[in-house]
Amino acid sequence: MITYARQFVDRADLKAIKSVLFSDWLTMGPNVEAFEEAIEGICGAKNFVVSSGTAALHCAYSSLDLKPGDEIITTPLTFIATQSTAMHFGAKIVFCDVEPSTGNIDSKIVESLITGNTKAISVVDFAGHPADLSSFREICDKYGLYLIEDASHSIGSRYKNKPVGTFADLTTFSFFPTKNFTTGEGGAVASIDDQLLSKAKVYGRQGLIRDADKFINSPEGRWHQEVHKIGLNYRLNDIQCALGISQLKKIDKFKKIRSEIYNFYNENLNEISEIQLPSKADYADPMWHLYPLRVTAGIRNELFEILWSHDIRVQVNYIPVYFHPVFQDLGYKKGLCPVAEKFYSEEISLPLHVSLSRKDLRRIVGVIKQFFGN
Ligand SMILES: *Cc1c(COP(=O)(O)O)cnc(C)c1O
């Protein structure tokens, strides 16, 4: 069977994990900061690690002081965590349609959705291809909004030759096994703003403040610590951080292999007229997380079944978020974002991961070509 996504773990990763297990610190130890420094090396911004990409988004939104009625403008072509974590603070989700080319939230329509209640625009770098970040940065600056970037797909990607992580007020990453590299479960929040970052971090560390400059009460001893606002425990442990450090040493290799697979599919599928290959904007140097192919709607479902019957696992990314019953219950209606809905009806994500062999890839394109009679 050819899996659709898979982690790549080697002996060096195993060795890194083992050394932590016999050390003094299983959590809150030296690997945490070392991993954060390694992440800064990739994303170009200060950051802190957390236990998942969802936790990262939850911490990021916590720093915006959201109150019920505040609006977040975001894309429907994503995993529900982009929205659910803001909804936990009472925010109202406003869906903006996507570009027909990349499937990323469309900077040309976003302005028409801004109201007096808008607090932030949350973009998602679909498939690893960065959203049009400088346009969003400009719009957010013009209206005094926060720019949040759910970069769960795009750690290692670059926009106008600068790394994803250096544009948004808060950028979030996921290290789930299907993503660009893994810590089993895990994530991080990066920020270009020290104050926002520290607020988000305190939230993910139980709200605990240990910095004497910030104390409200006078300390009664060395044990003194304070909670000013409640938070949660979203720590990532040293075992996971050691795995992350070891994985990050391979990130350039991962990016190269992913891009070779992307090119292989492009070269071998470009002559099929019913197929639309993924688009890449000039400003983007993606670390490809998905290979989002598009085929005419009815045929997509048939192709999906054919591939599965050949033991080739594929996926559809994403069911528009507001199709979920939880949003239907809130009154969101189908038809809200027609471009995203069309994109969804045509999309099929082909296998894309570091362990795919040339033989696997030839088998995949062989089945697709045969299906289309090429
Ligand atoms: C994976 C993912 C998340 C959630 O990350 P977890 O680590 O699974 O919690 C959020 N948003 C997007 C776009 C994702 O792909």
PDBQT file of the ligand as one rigid body, heavy atoms in Angstrom, charges set to zero:
ROOT
HETATM    1  C1  LIG A 401      -2.709  20.077  11.168  1.00  0.00    +0.000 C 
HETATM    2  C2  LIG A 401      -3.377  21.385  11.129  1.00  0.00    +0.000 A 
HETATM    3  C3  LIG A 401      -3.791  22.053  12.292  1.00  0.00    +0.000 A 
HETATM    4  C4  LIG A 401      -3.771  21.427  13.634  1.00  0.00    +0.000 C 
HETATM    5  O1  LIG A 401      -2.551  20.935  14.035  1.00  0.00    +0.000 OA
HETATM    6  P1  LIG A 401      -2.481  19.730  15.114  1.00  0.00    +0.000 P 
HETATM    7  O2  LIG A 401      -1.027  19.637  15.388  1.00  0.00    +0.000 OA
HETATM    8  O3  LIG A 401      -3.047  18.513  14.457  1.00  0.00    +0.000 OA
HETATM    9  O4  LIG A 401      -3.273  20.165  16.301  1.00  0.00    +0.000 OA
HETATM   10  C5  LIG A 401      -4.319  23.326  12.165  1.00  0.00    +0.000 A 
HETATM   11  N1  LIG A 401      -4.467  23.916  10.961  1.00  0.00    +0.000 NA
HETATM   12  C6  LIG A 401      -4.098  23.300   9.825  1.00  0.00    +0.000 A 
HETATM   13  C7  LIG A 401      -4.259  24.004   8.528  1.00  0.00    +0.000 C 
HETATM   14  C8  LIG A 401      -3.571  22.009   9.865  1.00  0.00    +0.000 A 
HETATM   15  O5  LIG A 401      -3.226  21.393   8.721  1.00  0.00    +0.000 OA
ENDROOT
TORSDOF 0
